Amino acid sequence: MLQPMKQALQNLKSGLIEVPEVPAPMARPGFALVRTAASLISAGTERLSVEAGQKGLVGRAVDQPSLVKQVINRARTEGILTTIDAVRSKLGSLNALGYSAAGRVIEIGEGVSEFQEGDRVACAGVGYASHAEVLSVPKNLCARLPDKVGFNSAAFGTVGAIALQGVRLAEPTLGEAVVVIGLGLIGQITVQLLKANGCRVFGIDLESKRIELARQFGADSGCAPDDDAKPPVMEWSRGRGADAVLITAATESNQPIELAGEISRQKGRVVVVGAVGLNIPRKPYFDRELTFKISMSYGPGRYDPEYEERGHDYPFGYVRWTEKRNLEAFLDLVSDGRVNVEPLITHRFKIDQAEQAYRLITGENESYLGVLLQYDTERELERRIPITTKSSPRISSVRIGLIGAGGYAKGVLLPQFKSAGAEFQSIATASGVTARSVGEQFGFRFCASGADEVIHDEEANLIVIATRHDSHAELACRALETGRHVFVEKPLALSDEELGAVIAAAQQSHGHLLVGFNRRFSPFARAAKEFFHDRSGPLSINYRVNAGRVPRAHWAHDPKEGGGRIVGEVCH
């Protein structure tokens, strides 16, 4: 029997952790579909994220003044009511948790040749390697498991790659004295990596148990930061100071960065891996001429959509250690016995118990370190689930099936349709989480992860297409073939061939096709139309497009996915 997929999410309105049923994702081009066996809760990073989500609106504004500035700027340009709707939409959404998991490939998307069904893999990435029963992960964020590595150990893959990237930036050599500040998950793995690299290691942490655990992994000595840490470090380093200091703590305090400067040798290196205060004291760093680096997550490729989402690898000869190759290297070290993560596992929960697991890391006094979520891999999962059980009669002749639910759809289209009295029937997005979240917010009857579920939903008589530009023409053709009315966001197509196909489909369909050229309804456009309606002679139009700057890495600039700004905006 097919059942909905379970996923751990945070409700940004209430701050609570939930495990709702969401549609299982589909295999997109360049992605692998993975049935999750285990995922790791990163106690440091995820604790900070969850605690931030639990703060009220005022608390978030105090913590993130840049977001307040964004809201004010939007209110100035788009109006207060539109901005309020956008903020409410954001606060009403569900946030996917987790970024380190392992499982078995069950399906591969177009263009994926590195994996095949049945492969055991480790998965990485926020929004990809989440705490969910099925994951849709880009091929560059997956790594095949060595035979000796089990799923529980592989679930540490992303955290291990973060530790490995920090060690690489520190550039340790045989025999060097290295201090690790913060002996949580990343810190404990960092200790093992440094020992495997032939270094002497000193660990610093608030908890004596963690210092003792680091000793078991090979650390030569350790102490707590609330003690005067400088004398024991100087004694251990034979009076010279540390060659390198890696900060793997997670705290808003500035203490780690200050301590690192005090215990470093002349021309030493300081690498920040964790999320800590970064108010660098000038004197110790200047006097010792220290090298300071911040490690960017799991390595080169991180935050680059060309690498992560579109699968374009960096040349091996020029970028030896990408995030995927770091992930592979860490798994090899686990396979060889150089790194052992099993002693780091202190708690195991089933995915249904995710709320209990997060309660552990955000407030309870029980000691913890590695917290694993485990999954039933035999359940058959569904890609379409009901959201409401409305039994009231239809009150509108317009029943919407929505494909795609990005910022514009949530902030503009859906509120306008709602104001016009339309009913919301079905919604599909690539992410089942988004489909569920937006579906609940606007009262859709069911949600899905595949467009087919909406296109073939006989209860919907208006199909609204609000996906990225490259899928507009194809989806419009498929929807028109069913005889339904279609509203598609601009641009209608990215090429003459696509446009011809849509025209042919529209001519053969009983439904109407409307493109979202929304400027035609602006007060200025209406006034101009009225002013010139009796004119019979030729007109010269000077049209200025000010669509605002979009970052170069944005998908709208991609010729295949977005078509570029000319196609996307001048089509108005």
ROMI-57896 format. One record per residue (C-alpha): x, y, z. Coordinates in steps of 0.25 Angstrom, whole numbers, plus 5000, padded with zeros to 4 digits. Example, Ala and Ser with C-alpha at 12.3 -4.5 7.8 and 13.67 -1.06 7.14 Angstrom:
<torlums>
- 5049/4982/5031 .
- 5055/4996/5029 .
</torlums>
This chain:
<torlums>
- 5000/5000/5000 .
- 5006/5014/4996 .
- 5008/5023/5008 .
- 5012/5038/5009 .
- 5026/5041/5012 .
- 5030/5046/5025 .
- 5040/5058/5027 .
- 5045/5066/5039 .
- 5041/5081/5037 .
- 5041/5093/5045 .
- 5029/5102/5045 .
- 5034/5116/5043 .
- 5021/5122/5049 .
- 5021/5114/5062 .
- 5036/5110/5063 .
- 5031/5095/5065 .
- 5037/5083/5059 .
- 5027/5075/5052 .
- 5028/5061/5044 .
- 5017/5063/5034 .
- 5013/5055/5022 .
- 5018/5061/5009 .
- 5019/5055/4995 .
- 5031/5048/4991 .
- 5040/5055/4981 .
- 5043/5051/4967 .
- 5056/5049/4960 .
- 5060/5062/4953 .
- 5070/5063/4942 .
- 5084/5063/4948 .
- 5079/5057/4961 .
- 5078/5044/4968 .
- 5066/5039/4976 .
- 5071/5033/4989 .
- 5064/5024/4999 .
- 5069/5029/5013 .
- 5074/5019/5023 .
- 5080/5029/5033 .
- 5082/5044/5034 .
- 5091/5052/5044 .
- 5086/5064/5053 .
- 5097/5073/5053 .
- 5096/5078/5067 .
- 5103/5091/5066 .
- 5098/5096/5053 .
- 5084/5091/5053 .
- 5083/5095/5068 .
- 5086/5110/5064 .
- 5076/5109/5052 .
- 5065/5103/5060 .
- 5067/5113/5072 .
- 5066/5124/5062 .
- 5053/5119/5056 .
- 5047/5118/5070 .
- 5049/5133/5072 .
- 5037/5142/5070 .
- 5037/5153/5059 .
- 5043/5163/5068 .
- 5054/5154/5072 .
- 5057/5150/5058 .
- 5058/5165/5054 .
- 5068/5168/5065 .
- 5077/5156/5061 .
- 5076/5159/5046 .
- 5075/5174/5044 .
- 5078/5172/5029 .
- 5065/5165/5027 .
- 5058/5177/5033 .
- 5065/5186/5023 .
- 5060/5176/5012 .
- 5046/5177/5017 .
- 5046/5192/5018 .
- 5052/5194/5004 .
- 5041/5184/4998 .
- 5030/5192/5005 .
- 5036/5205/4998 .
- 5036/5199/4984 .
- 5024/5189/4984 .
- 5015/5195/4995 .
- 5012/5191/5009 .
- 5000/5181/5007 .
- 5009/5173/4997 .
- 5020/5173/5006 .
- 5011/5168/5018 .
- 5006/5157/5009 .
- 5020/5153/5006 .
- 5025/5153/5020 .
- 5013/5145/5025 .
- 5015/5135/5013 .
- 5030/5133/5018 .
- 5026/5132/5033 .
- 5015/5122/5029 .
- 5025/5113/5022 .
- 5031/5100/5026 .
- 5046/5099/5027 .
- 5054/5086/5023 .
- 5064/5082/5033 .
- 5077/5074/5032 .
- 5088/5073/5022 .
- 5096/5060/5024 .
- 5090/5046/5021 .
- 5092/5033/5014 .
- 5084/5023/5007 .
- 5082/5015/4994 .
- 5079/5020/4980 .
- 5065/5016/4975 .
- 5064/5025/4963 .
- 5073/5034/4954 .
- 5070/5046/4946 .
- 5074/5049/4932 .
- 5089/5052/4930 .
- 5093/5044/4943 .
- 5103/5033/4939 .
- 5112/5032/4951 .
- 5101/5024/4959 .
- 5091/5013/4957 .
- 5079/5008/4964 .
- 5084/5000/4977 .
- 5097/5008/4979 .
- 5099/5012/4994 .
- 5102/5027/4995 .
- 5105/5038/5005 .
- 5098/5051/5002 .
- 5101/5065/5005 .
- 5094/5079/5004 .
- 5084/5088/5011 .
- 5071/5086/5004 .
- 5075/5072/4998 .
- 5081/5063/5009 .
- 5069/5066/5018 .
- 5063/5058/5029 .
- 5053/5051/5020 .
- 5050/5037/5015 .
- 5053/5040/5001 .
- 5064/5050/4996 .
- 5066/5057/4982 .
- 5080/5060/4982 .
- 5089/5066/4971 .
- 5100/5057/4966 .
- 5111/5066/4971 .
- 5106/5064/4985 .
- 5106/5049/4985 .
- 5117/5040/4987 .
- 5117/5024/4986 .
- 5120/5017/4999 .
- 5132/5008/5000 .
- 5128/4994/5004 .
- 5133/4995/5018 .
- 5125/5007/5021 .
- 5111/5005/5027 .
- 5099/5015/5026 .
- 5101/5020/5040 .
- 5115/5024/5038 .
- 5113/5030/5024 .
- 5102/5039/5030 .
- 5114/5047/5036 .
- 5119/5049/5022 .
- 5116/5064/5021 .
- 5120/5067/5035 .
- 5133/5060/5032 .
- 5135/5067/5019 .
- 5134/5080/5026 .
- 5144/5076/5036 .
- 5153/5072/5025 .
- 5152/5085/5017 .
- 5156/5092/5030 .
- 5168/5083/5032 .
- 5172/5086/5017 .
- 5172/5101/5019 .
- 5181/5100/5032 .
- 5191/5093/5023 .
- 5197/5084/5034 .
- 5210/5077/5032 .
- 5216/5065/5040 .
- 5220/5068/5054 .
- 5213/5081/5055 .
- 5205/5085/5068 .
- 5191/5088/5065 .
- 5180/5093/5075 .
- 5165/5090/5072 .
- 5155/5099/5080 .
- 5142/5092/5081 .
- 5141/5077/5082 .
- 5127/5075/5077 .
- 5125/5066/5065 .
- 5133/5074/5055 .
- 5144/5076/5066 .
- 5145/5061/5069 .
- 5146/5057/5054 .
- 5156/5068/5052 .
- 5165/5062/5064 .
- 5165/5049/5056 .
- 5168/5055/5043 .
- 5180/5063/5049 .
- 5185/5050/5056 .
- 5184/5043/5043 .
- 5192/5054/5037 .
- 5204/5052/5047 .
- 5201/5065/5056 .
- 5201/5067/5071 .
- 5187/5071/5075 .
- 5182/5079/5087 .
- 5167/5080/5089 .
- 5159/5091/5096 .
- 5145/5089/5101 .
- 5135/5093/5112 .
- 5132/5079/5115 .
- 5142/5070/5121 .
- 5135/5057/5115 .
- 5138/5063/5101 .
- 5153/5065/5105 .
- 5154/5051/5109 .
- 5147/5046/5097 .
- 5157/5054/5088 .
- 5169/5047/5096 .
- 5163/5034/5092 .
- 5164/5038/5078 .
- 5178/5042/5079 .
- 5179/5056/5085 .
- 5191/5058/5093 .
- 5185/5068/5103 .
- 5174/5077/5106 .
- 5167/5087/5115 .
- 5155/5096/5117 .
- 5154/5110/5111 .
- 5149/5116/5124 .
- 5162/5112/5131 .
- 5174/5120/5127 .
- 5177/5112/5114 .
- 5190/5119/5110 .
- 5199/5113/5120 .
- 5196/5098/5117 .
- 5196/5101/5102 .
- 5210/5108/5103 .
- 5215/5097/5112 .
- 5210/5086/5102 .
- 5216/5093/5090 .
- 5230/5095/5097 .
- 5228/5109/5099 .
- 5226/5113/5084 .
- 5210/5114/5083 .
- 5202/5106/5073 .
- 5206/5105/5058 .
- 5191/5105/5055 .
- 5178/5107/5062 .
- 5165/5101/5057 .
- 5152/5107/5063 .
- 5141/5097/5061 .
- 5132/5102/5072 .
- 5117/5107/5070 .
- 5115/5120/5079 .
- 5112/5134/5077 .
- 5123/5137/5087 .
- 5136/5144/5082 .
- 5144/5136/5092 .
- 5149/5125/5082 .
- 5155/5136/5073 .
- 5161/5143/5084 .
- 5167/5131/5090 .
- 5173/5126/5077 .
- 5181/5139/5075 .
- 5187/5137/5089 .
- 5191/5123/5087 .
- 5197/5124/5073 .
- 5212/5124/5070 .
- 5218/5135/5062 .
- 5213/5134/5047 .
- 5203/5123/5052 .
- 5190/5120/5045 .
- 5176/5122/5050 .
- 5164/5115/5042 .
- 5150/5117/5046 .
- 5141/5105/5043 .
- 5129/5107/5052 .
- 5119/5118/5054 .
- 5126/5127/5065 .
- 5127/5142/5068 .
- 5137/5149/5058 .
- 5141/5162/5065 .
- 5156/5159/5063 .
- 5165/5166/5073 .
- 5175/5174/5065 .
- 5187/5173/5075 .
- 5190/5158/5076 .
- 5187/5156/5061 .
- 5196/5168/5057 .
- 5207/5165/5067 .
- 5208/5151/5062 .
- 5205/5153/5048 .
- 5195/5142/5048 .
- 5189/5136/5035 .
- 5173/5136/5037 .
- 5164/5128/5029 .
- 5149/5124/5029 .
- 5146/5110/5023 .
- 5134/5110/5014 .
- 5126/5098/5018 .
- 5130/5085/5011 .
- 5139/5091/5000 .
- 5140/5097/4986 .
- 5127/5096/4979 .
- 5118/5100/4991 .
- 5108/5111/4988 .
- 5111/5110/4973 .
- 5098/5106/4966 .
- 5106/5103/4953 .
- 5114/5092/4961 .
- 5103/5088/4971 .
- 5090/5089/4963 .
- 5094/5088/4949 .
- 5105/5077/4951 .
- 5117/5085/4945 .
- 5130/5079/4951 .
- 5142/5087/4953 .
- 5155/5082/4946 .
- 5162/5072/4954 .
- 5176/5077/4951 .
- 5172/5091/4956 .
- 5162/5088/4967 .
- 5167/5076/4974 .
- 5158/5076/4985 .
- 5143/5079/4982 .
- 5132/5077/4992 .
- 5129/5064/4985 .
- 5144/5059/4985 .
- 5145/5063/5000 .
- 5133/5055/5003 .
- 5139/5043/4996 .
- 5152/5045/5003 .
- 5145/5045/5017 .
- 5138/5032/5013 .
- 5151/5026/5009 .
- 5157/5030/5023 .
- 5146/5023/5030 .
- 5147/5011/5021 .
- 5162/5010/5025 .
- 5160/5012/5040 .
- 5167/5025/5040 .
- 5154/5032/5045 .
- 5144/5025/5054 .
- 5130/5032/5056 .
- 5123/5020/5063 .
- 5127/5025/5077 .
- 5121/5039/5074 .
- 5107/5033/5073 .
- 5100/5036/5086 .
- 5086/5035/5082 .
- 5077/5028/5071 .
- 5063/5032/5068 .
- 5053/5028/5057 .
- 5048/5039/5048 .
- 5035/5039/5055 .
- 5042/5044/5068 .
- 5049/5056/5061 .
- 5043/5066/5070 .
- 5048/5058/5082 .
- 5062/5058/5076 .
- 5062/5073/5074 .
- 5057/5075/5088 .
- 5069/5068/5093 .
- 5079/5077/5085 .
- 5072/5090/5088 .
- 5069/5090/5103 .
- 5069/5077/5111 .
- 5081/5075/5120 .
- 5084/5061/5115 .
- 5098/5060/5109 .
- 5098/5057/5094 .
- 5108/5057/5082 .
- 5104/5049/5070 .
- 5089/5049/5068 .
- 5084/5039/5057 .
- 5070/5038/5051 .
- 5067/5025/5045 .
- 5057/5021/5035 .
- 5048/5009/5030 .
- 5053/5006/5016 .
- 5042/4997/5012 .
- 5030/5006/5012 .
- 5024/5009/4999 .
- 5023/5023/4997 .
- 5013/5032/4990 .
- 5015/5045/4982 .
- 5001/5051/4984 .
- 4994/5053/4997 .
- 4982/5060/5002 .
- 4983/5073/5010 .
- 4969/5076/5013 .
- 4956/5067/5014 .
- 4946/5078/5010 .
- 4932/5073/5008 .
- 4926/5087/5005 .
- 4920/5089/4991 .
- 4928/5096/4980 .
- 4925/5111/4981 .
- 4934/5116/4970 .
- 4934/5112/4955 .
- 4949/5114/4955 .
- 4957/5103/4961 .
- 4972/5104/4960 .
- 4983/5094/4959 .
- 4996/5100/4961 .
- 5009/5095/4956 .
- 5021/5102/4963 .
- 5021/5111/4975 .
- 5032/5121/4976 .
- 5032/5134/4982 .
- 5024/5141/4971 .
- 5013/5131/4971 .
- 5012/5131/4987 .
- 5014/5146/4988 .
- 5006/5151/4976 .
- 4998/5141/4968 .
- 4991/5133/4979 .
- 4987/5145/4987 .
- 4981/5151/4974 .
- 4974/5138/4971 .
- 4968/5137/4985 .
- 4963/5151/4985 .
- 4956/5148/4972 .
- 4949/5136/4978 .
- 4956/5125/4971 .
- 4957/5111/4978 .
- 4970/5104/4980 .
- 4969/5090/4976 .
- 4983/5083/4974 .
- 4997/5088/4975 .
- 5010/5081/4970 .
- 5025/5086/4972 .
- 5038/5079/4971 .
- 5039/5079/4986 .
- 5028/5072/4993 .
- 5031/5081/5005 .
- 5028/5093/4997 .
- 5015/5087/4992 .
- 5010/5083/5005 .
- 5014/5097/5012 .
- 5008/5105/5001 .
- 4996/5096/5000 .
- 4992/5097/5014 .
- 4994/5112/5014 .
- 4985/5114/5003 .
- 4975/5103/5005 .
- 4978/5094/4993 .
- 4971/5080/4994 .
- 4983/5072/4990 .
- 4998/5073/4988 .
- 5008/5065/4979 .
- 5023/5065/4974 .
- 5019/5063/4960 .
- 5013/5072/4950 .
- 5005/5060/4944 .
- 4996/5059/4956 .
- 4991/5073/4954 .
- 4990/5073/4939 .
- 4981/5060/4940 .
- 4973/5065/4952 .
- 4959/5066/4946 .
- 4954/5074/4957 .
- 4964/5086/4953 .
- 4959/5094/4941 .
- 4970/5105/4941 .
- 4984/5100/4941 .
- 4994/5111/4946 .
- 5008/5109/4942 .
- 5018/5117/4950 .
- 5031/5108/4949 .
- 5044/5113/4944 .
- 5044/5118/4929 .
- 5050/5105/4923 .
- 5037/5097/4926 .
- 5027/5107/4922 .
- 5024/5103/4908 .
- 5024/5088/4910 .
- 5015/5089/4922 .
- 5006/5098/4915 .
- 5005/5088/4903 .
- 5002/5077/4912 .
- 4991/5085/4920 .
- 4985/5090/4907 .
- 4984/5076/4901 .
- 4974/5072/4913 .
- 4965/5083/4909 .
- 4966/5092/4921 .
- 4969/5107/4922 .
- 4983/5110/4924 .
- 4990/5122/4931 .
- 5005/5122/4929 .
- 5015/5132/4935 .
- 5024/5139/4924 .
- 5031/5136/4916 .
- 5022/5126/4909 .
- 5034/5120/4902 .
- 5049/5121/4900 .
- 5051/5118/4886 .
- 5043/5118/4872 .
- 5041/5103/4873 .
- 5035/5104/4886 .
- 5026/5115/4883 .
- 5021/5108/4870 .
- 5018/5096/4878 .
- 5009/5104/4888 .
- 5002/5111/4877 .
- 4998/5098/4871 .
- 4994/5092/4884 .
- 4985/5105/4887 .
- 4979/5104/4873 .
- 4975/5089/4875 .
- 4970/5091/4890 .
- 4956/5095/4895 .
- 4963/5103/4906 .
- 4968/5117/4906 .
- 4982/5121/4908 .
- 4986/5134/4915 .
- 5001/5138/4918 .
- 5004/5146/4930 .
- 5008/5159/4923 .
- 5003/5167/4935 .
- 5008/5181/4931 .
- 4996/5181/4922 .
- 4987/5183/4934 .
- 4995/5194/4941 .
- 4988/5208/4942 .
- 4998/5214/4933 .
- 4996/5204/4922 .
- 4981/5205/4923 .
- 4982/5220/4922 .
- 4991/5220/4910 .
- 4982/5210/4903 .
- 4970/5219/4906 .
- 4977/5231/4901 .
- 4982/5225/4888 .
- 4969/5217/4885 .
- 4964/5226/4874 .
- 4978/5228/4867 .
- 4979/5222/4853 .
- 4993/5226/4850 .
- 5006/5220/4853 .
- 5012/5221/4867 .
- 5027/5221/4872 .
- 5029/5214/4886 .
- 5040/5216/4895 .
- 5040/5205/4905 .
- 5049/5205/4917 .
- 5051/5192/4925 .
- 5055/5194/4939 .
- 5054/5180/4945 .
- 5064/5181/4956 .
- 5078/5174/4957 .
- 5078/5159/4958 .
- 5091/5152/4963 .
- 5099/5146/4952 .
- 5098/5132/4958 .
- 5083/5133/4958 .
- 5076/5123/4949 .
- 5069/5134/4941 .
- 5082/5137/4934 .
- 5084/5122/4930 .
- 5082/5121/4915 .
- 5075/5107/4917 .
- 5067/5109/4929 .
- 5064/5124/4929 .
- 5067/5129/4915 .
- 5073/5141/4920 .
- 5068/5155/4924 .
- 5064/5159/4910 .
- 5055/5147/4908 .
- 5050/5148/4922 .
- 5047/5162/4923 .
- 5046/5169/4910 .
- 5035/5159/4906 .
- 5026/5168/4913 .
</torlums>
